[in-house]
């Protein structure tokens, strides 16, 4: 599948002031890579803590979980944090 024809499986809503990213839909590796970009953008704006809220996510693939775990590790190495909340029982866990 080409990038031009890619149909996104997840969307995000960002509260820039509170550094909260709310995710809707299925998060695959491509979606996690996009979330990584949003997380880094918030960090560049001076946020030391970013919250990723997944109650509307229907699934998080293992690849996506690995990407997000890597982002969390990168932030921790820089004395920042990624907080991932999951209030939805159907979201897969790694």
JOTALIN-V917956 format. One record per backbone hydrogen bond with DSSP energy under -1.0 kcal/mol. NH is the residue of the N-H (numbers start at 1). CO is the residue of the C=O. Records with the same first field share a line. If there is no record, write none. Layout:
NH->CO ; CO
This chain:
11->24
13->22
15->20
19->15
20->15
21->51
22->13
23->53
24->11
25->56
26->9
27->59
32->28
33->29
34->30
35->31
36->32
37->33
38->34
39->35
40->36
41->37
42->38
43->39
44->40
45->41
46->43
47->42
50->81
51->19
52->83
53->21
54->85
57->54
58->25
61->27
65->61
66->62
67->63
68->64
69->65
70->66
71->67
72->68
73->69
74->70
75->71
76->72
77->73
78->74
79->76
80->75
81->48
83->50
85->52
91->88
